[in-house]
Amino acid sequence: MLAKAEALAHLRLASEVAGIDVDELALPTERDVVTGGIRLHYLDWGNSDRPALLFLHGGALTAHTWDLVSLALRGDFHCVALDLRGHGDSEWSPTLEYGPDAHARDIGGVIEQLELRGPVLVGQSLGGLSAMTYAARAAEEPAGIAMVDVGPKVQSTGVKRVADFVMGDPGHGSVEDFVDRAHAFNPRRDPRLLRYSLLHNLRPIADTAARTEETVRSQGSWTWKYDRRSLTPDYLESVKGELERLGDIARTVTCPVLVVRGAESEALSDSAAASFAASLPDGRWSRVQNAGHTVQGDNPRGLIEVLTRFLAEVGHSRAVSR
């Protein structure tokens, strides 16, 4: 966990860079819940008496990818961001279960244990696929779902580029080495903000564990925190198959669904987003400018705007009784 002053300084800088006005800088409470025998870590941004938003990150990311979005919306909503199993500070699956079915079970357990009544699920990439899988099987559907840059028809070249980055040899290096790699992969991001985000998604390797924190950051060797054991070609083929079945799954979900596409995304096209939204019982879609696949990181202000409109449209506001 980073020092409070450092975390607040980052949020202040990130808000300024993104052009987001926030009433008050605040940090989430870090908590854990055990469901299905797996310990899951989550960030709770407070105001539990208000309508709930459950944020679900994409593969190889963490709950902190939603920090700016949660900070901006926390005044009106109970924002909870989950580290999916095998990611962030959640436990790794002992049986390497990382498909959308496993994540959907976890989502159900979190909603039940945290008593999130009628939440709106906001999921990017793998998080969106898992959210829809959960909604299709839940006894009670969520109040709405925002699918961020994910759909049944993805562009193979864009997906391959993301997969190559995630599955590539992680190597070992300093935090700055990983910042350089991440910035080369996504030059839209401010390196100063990438550095902070990566500190939540990296872990020191054993030979640096005894050094001071600052020495480790500048000189020590780090590697990715997420569980890479299941990242095989077979796993990627299984995810591709799940995405192809997403259209059939989604057509059984009757709650309002917003499909969000990053305007510069290599993974999801305008036509694919529009077609997916049109196939849903209650679907619509929106484009966020100046954003690629990771919309919440590339243009959080733009995502907040489309989410706010969607939440108002489905009646999910602080005026809604819980």
Backbone torsions as a table, in degrees:
resi	resn	phi	psi	omega
1	MET	NA	132.3	-179.6
2	LEU	-78.3	156.7	179.1
3	ALA	-60.7	146.0	-176.8
4	LYS	-58.3	-43.5	-178.0
5	ALA	-62.5	-40.2	179.3
6	GLU	-66.6	-41.7	-179.8
7	ALA	-64.7	-42.3	178.8
8	LEU	-67.0	-39.0	178.3
9	ALA	-62.6	-39.1	178.1
10	HIS	-64.4	-45.8	-179.6
11	LEU	-61.9	-37.1	178.2
12	ARG	-64.0	-47.9	179.2
13	LEU	-63.6	-45.3	-178.9
14	ALA	-61.5	-40.4	178.7
15	SER	-63.8	-41.0	179.7
16	GLU	-66.1	-44.5	180.0
17	VAL	-62.2	-40.4	-177.9
18	ALA	-81.0	-12.2	-177.9
19	GLY	72.7	35.4	-178.8
20	ILE	-105.8	125.8	175.4
21	ASP	-91.2	123.9	177.2
22	VAL	-120.2	142.8	-178.5
23	ASP	-67.8	-36.1	-175.6
24	GLU	-153.4	132.4	173.7
25	LEU	-75.4	133.4	-178.7
26	ALA	-149.1	156.9	177.3
27	LEU	-113.1	149.9	178.5
28	PRO	-77.5	161.0	170.1
29	THR	-86.8	133.2	179.8
30	GLU	-93.9	125.6	-176.3
31	ARG	-137.8	167.5	177.1
32	ASP	-130.0	151.8	174.2
33	VAL	-141.4	144.5	178.3
34	VAL	-107.6	124.0	177.6
35	THR	-141.1	133.5	-178.0
36	GLY	60.0	27.8	179.4
37	GLY	80.0	5.0	179.7
38	ILE	-114.2	130.7	176.4
39	ARG	-84.1	122.4	-179.0
40	LEU	-114.3	136.4	179.7
41	HIS	-99.6	142.6	177.9
42	TYR	-146.9	161.4	178.0
43	LEU	-108.6	126.0	-179.6
44	ASP	-112.8	117.2	-175.9
45	TRP	-91.3	10.3	172.7
46	GLY	88.8	-174.2	179.6
47	ASN	59.3	53.6	-175.9
48	SER	-68.7	-7.8	178.2
49	ASP	-85.8	0.2	-176.8
50	ARG	-107.4	164.6	-178.3
51	PRO	-54.9	141.9	-170.8
52	ALA	-93.2	139.8	169.3
53	LEU	-120.2	126.4	177.5
54	LEU	-110.8	115.4	-175.9
55	PHE	-97.2	134.0	-176.2
56	LEU	-128.6	117.9	-174.0
57	HIS	-79.9	170.9	176.4
58	GLY	-84.3	172.9	-179.9
59	GLY	-59.7	139.5	177.8
60	ALA	72.0	10.0	176.1
61	LEU	-109.6	-170.7	178.3
62	THR	-138.0	174.1	178.3
63	ALA	-59.4	-26.2	-177.9
64	HIS	-69.3	-11.5	175.6
65	THR	-61.9	-19.7	-178.1
66	TRP	-98.6	9.1	-172.3
67	ASP	-56.0	-50.2	-176.7
68	LEU	-68.0	-39.3	178.3
69	VAL	-63.2	-44.5	179.3
70	SER	-65.4	-41.8	179.5
71	LEU	-59.9	-41.4	-178.0
72	ALA	-71.3	-30.3	-174.6
73	LEU	-99.6	-7.8	-172.2
74	ARG	-64.0	-23.2	-179.7
75	GLY	-65.9	-29.8	-177.1
76	ASP	-109.7	-12.5	-174.1
77	PHE	-136.9	159.2	171.3
78	HIS	-90.6	99.5	-175.3
79	CYS	-92.5	122.9	177.5
80	VAL	-125.3	126.2	179.1
81	ALA	-116.4	125.4	-173.8
82	LEU	-101.6	136.2	164.5
83	ASP	-81.5	112.6	177.3
84	LEU	-60.7	153.4	178.7
85	ARG	-51.3	138.5	-179.7
86	GLY	80.3	3.2	-177.9
87	HIS	-128.0	156.2	176.2
88	GLY	53.5	-129.4	-178.8
89	ASP	-103.7	16.9	173.4
90	SER	-83.8	160.1	-178.2
91	GLU	-71.1	147.6	173.5
92	TRP	-77.8	146.6	177.3
93	SER	-74.1	124.8	179.1
94	PRO	-67.4	-19.2	-179.1
95	THR	-109.7	12.6	178.6
96	LEU	58.0	37.2	175.6
97	GLU	-87.3	104.2	-177.9
98	TYR	-131.6	18.3	177.4
99	GLY	-81.2	169.9	-179.3
100	PRO	-59.9	-27.5	176.9
101	ASP	-62.4	-45.9	179.8
102	ALA	-64.7	-43.4	178.9
103	HIS	-65.1	-36.7	178.8
104	ALA	-63.2	-40.9	176.6
105	ARG	-61.5	-41.2	179.1
106	ASP	-63.6	-42.5	179.2
107	ILE	-59.0	-44.8	178.3
108	GLY	-61.3	-41.4	179.0
109	GLY	-65.0	-39.9	179.2
110	VAL	-66.2	-45.7	179.6
111	ILE	-59.1	-42.4	-179.3
112	GLU	-67.6	-48.5	-174.8
113	GLN	-71.0	-32.5	178.8
114	LEU	-88.0	-2.0	179.7
115	GLU	53.9	49.5	177.0
116	LEU	-85.0	103.3	-175.5
117	ARG	-85.3	121.0	177.5
118	GLY	53.5	52.7	-179.0
119	PRO	-73.9	159.6	164.7
120	VAL	-96.5	129.4	179.6
121	LEU	-95.6	130.1	178.0
122	VAL	-119.4	108.9	-174.9
123	GLY	-127.7	132.0	177.6
124	GLN	-103.2	130.6	175.8
125	SER	55.8	-117.2	178.9
126	LEU	-56.5	-35.7	178.1
127	GLY	-63.8	-37.6	178.0
128	GLY	-69.6	-42.3	176.9
129	LEU	-59.7	-42.7	-180.0
130	SER	-68.1	-38.3	178.5
131	ALA	-61.9	-44.2	-179.6
132	MET	-68.4	-37.0	177.0
133	THR	-62.3	-42.1	176.8
134	TYR	-62.2	-47.8	-175.2
135	ALA	-63.0	-33.8	-178.4
136	ALA	-69.3	-20.3	-175.0
137	ARG	-115.3	-7.0	-176.0
138	ALA	-73.5	147.0	176.3
139	ALA	-64.4	-32.8	178.4
140	GLU	-130.7	120.9	-177.8
141	GLU	-67.4	153.1	173.7
142	PRO	-67.0	168.8	-179.9
143	ALA	-69.7	-21.2	179.3
144	GLY	179.6	166.0	178.6
145	ILE	-137.4	133.4	170.4
146	ALA	-109.7	115.8	-179.8
147	MET	-97.4	108.2	-173.5
148	VAL	-97.0	110.2	176.5
149	ASP	53.5	51.6	176.3
150	VAL	-150.8	144.1	177.9
151	GLY	-168.9	176.1	-176.9
152	PRO	-68.5	-27.9	-177.5
153	LYS	-113.9	97.3	179.5
154	VAL	-103.9	158.9	-178.7
155	GLN	-86.9	121.1	-171.3
156	SER	-61.3	-36.4	-178.5
157	THR	-66.3	-41.9	179.0
158	GLY	-67.2	-41.9	179.1
159	VAL	-63.7	-39.6	179.5
160	LYS	-63.5	-38.9	179.4
161	ARG	-63.4	-43.5	177.6
162	VAL	-64.3	-44.7	-178.5
163	ALA	-63.2	-40.0	179.5
164	ASP	-63.0	-37.7	179.2
165	PHE	-69.7	-43.5	-177.2
166	VAL	-70.3	-40.2	-174.1
167	MET	-91.4	-10.7	-177.1
168	GLY	-61.2	161.6	178.3
169	ASP	-54.7	116.6	-176.3
170	PRO	-67.6	-27.7	-175.9
171	GLY	61.7	-175.2	174.9
172	HIS	-134.0	135.2	-179.7
173	GLY	-166.4	-175.9	178.3
174	SER	-76.2	168.9	175.4
175	VAL	-58.0	-39.8	-178.7
176	GLU	-63.8	-34.5	175.9
177	ASP	-60.3	-43.9	-179.8
178	PHE	-69.8	-34.3	175.8
179	VAL	-61.3	-44.2	180.0
180	ASP	-62.0	-41.5	179.8
181	ARG	-64.6	-46.6	-177.6
182	ALA	-65.2	-37.5	-179.6
183	HIS	-70.3	-35.8	176.2
184	ALA	-64.8	-36.3	178.7
185	PHE	-71.1	-39.5	-177.9
186	ASN	-135.8	83.8	-176.9
187	PRO	-69.1	-3.8	175.4
188	ARG	-67.2	-25.9	-172.0
189	ARG	-83.5	142.9	175.4
190	ASP	-72.9	123.1	-177.9
191	PRO	-55.9	-31.6	179.5
192	ARG	-65.1	-38.2	179.5
193	LEU	-77.5	-34.3	176.0
194	LEU	-60.1	-40.7	-177.4
195	ARG	-59.3	-45.5	179.5
196	TYR	-64.3	-45.6	-179.5
197	SER	-60.1	-40.3	-177.9
198	LEU	-67.8	-27.2	178.2
199	LEU	-63.5	-21.9	175.4
200	HIS	-87.3	-11.7	-173.5
201	ASN	-119.3	11.6	178.1
202	LEU	-125.4	154.6	174.6
203	ARG	-134.4	143.2	178.3
204	PRO	-70.8	143.2	175.2
205	ILE	-80.2	165.7	-166.7
206	ALA	-54.8	-37.3	-173.6
207	ASP	-73.0	-5.6	178.2
208	THR	-111.8	0.5	-171.5
209	ALA	-62.4	-29.8	-174.6
210	ALA	-88.5	-6.5	-178.2
211	ARG	-80.0	167.3	177.2
212	THR	-69.6	157.2	-176.5
213	GLU	-58.4	-44.7	-176.1
214	GLU	-68.3	-36.7	178.1
215	THR	-66.3	-41.4	179.3
216	VAL	-61.4	-44.3	-177.7
217	ARG	-61.9	-40.7	-173.8
218	SER	-87.8	-30.9	-172.4
219	GLN	-125.6	-23.9	-172.4
220	GLY	-75.4	172.4	179.6
221	SER	-99.6	135.8	-178.8
222	TRP	-126.4	165.1	172.0
223	THR	-147.3	172.0	-178.2
224	TRP	-65.4	147.1	-179.3
225	LYS	-83.9	-29.6	-175.3
226	TYR	-70.7	154.0	-178.1
227	ASP	-72.3	114.1	-176.9
228	ARG	-96.7	-0.5	-173.5
229	ARG	-63.5	-29.1	-176.5
230	SER	-93.9	-0.4	-175.5
231	LEU	-79.7	79.1	-179.4
232	THR	-119.3	163.3	175.1
233	PRO	-56.2	-35.8	178.9
234	ASP	-63.5	-40.6	179.4
235	TYR	-64.1	-43.7	179.8
236	LEU	-63.8	-36.1	176.6
237	GLU	-65.0	-37.2	178.8
238	SER	-66.4	-38.8	177.8
239	VAL	-65.8	-40.6	177.6
240	LYS	-59.1	-42.0	178.0
241	GLY	-63.8	-39.5	177.8
242	GLU	-63.8	-38.8	178.1
243	LEU	-64.4	-40.5	179.3
244	GLU	-64.1	-31.7	178.7
245	ARG	-83.6	-8.5	-176.7
246	LEU	-58.4	-37.4	-179.6
247	GLY	-59.2	-44.7	178.9
248	ASP	-66.5	-41.5	178.7
249	ILE	-62.0	-46.4	-173.7
250	ALA	-65.7	-30.5	-178.2
251	ARG	-67.7	-11.9	176.9
252	THR	-91.7	-5.9	-177.6
253	VAL	-94.9	118.9	-173.3
254	THR	-98.2	-9.0	179.4
255	CYS	-71.3	160.8	178.3
256	PRO	-60.4	136.7	-179.9
257	VAL	-130.1	131.2	174.1
258	LEU	-109.8	125.0	174.0
259	VAL	-99.1	120.2	-178.5
260	VAL	-108.8	130.6	176.3
261	ARG	-119.6	133.5	168.7
262	GLY	-71.6	127.3	-173.2
263	ALA	-60.0	-23.5	-179.8
264	GLU	-109.0	17.7	-178.3
265	SER	-66.2	136.9	174.1
266	GLU	-90.4	-7.5	-175.1
267	ALA	-96.8	-36.3	-174.5
268	LEU	-129.4	128.1	179.6
269	SER	-91.3	165.0	174.9
270	ASP	-58.1	-46.4	-176.7
271	SER	-64.6	-37.8	179.1
272	ALA	-68.1	-39.6	178.6
273	ALA	-65.4	-44.5	-179.1
274	ALA	-65.5	-42.0	-180.0
275	SER	-64.7	-41.7	178.9
276	PHE	-62.0	-47.9	-179.3
277	ALA	-61.3	-39.9	-178.0
278	ALA	-68.1	-24.8	-178.8
279	SER	-80.5	-11.1	-175.4
280	LEU	-86.9	150.3	177.7
281	PRO	-57.7	-35.2	-179.5
282	ASP	-143.4	66.8	-174.2
283	GLY	-111.4	158.0	173.1
284	ARG	-156.4	163.2	180.0
285	TRP	-138.2	160.0	-179.2
286	SER	-148.2	149.7	179.3
287	ARG	-109.1	135.2	176.1
288	VAL	-108.4	118.7	-178.4
289	GLN	-69.2	160.3	175.5
290	ASN	55.2	38.8	-179.1
291	ALA	-143.7	142.2	173.0
292	GLY	-99.8	-142.0	-175.6
293	HIS	-65.1	-40.0	-178.5
294	THR	-91.6	76.7	-171.3
295	VAL	-60.5	-41.4	-175.7
296	GLN	-64.7	-23.7	177.4
297	GLY	-93.0	-36.5	-176.1
298	ASP	-75.1	-41.3	-178.9
299	ASN	-147.2	72.6	-178.2
300	PRO	-61.7	-33.6	179.6
301	ARG	-63.3	-44.1	178.6
302	GLY	-63.5	-39.7	178.4
303	LEU	-66.6	-41.4	178.8
304	ILE	-58.7	-40.3	-179.0
305	GLU	-63.3	-45.6	-178.0
306	VAL	-73.1	-33.4	177.0
307	LEU	-66.6	-41.0	-179.1
308	THR	-61.6	-42.3	178.0
309	ARG	-64.3	-42.2	-179.7
310	PHE	-64.9	-43.8	-178.9
311	LEU	-63.2	-38.9	177.0
312	ALA	-66.9	-38.7	-179.0
313	GLU	-63.2	-37.2	-178.6
314	VAL	-91.5	6.7	176.8
315	GLY	75.1	21.6	-178.9
316	HIS	-97.2	85.2	-178.1
317	SER	-136.3	175.2	-176.5
318	ARG	-66.1	-14.1	177.6
319	ALA	-79.1	-12.5	-179.4
320	VAL	-74.5	131.7	179.1
321	SER	-75.4	136.1	174.7
322	ARG	-104.7	NA	NA
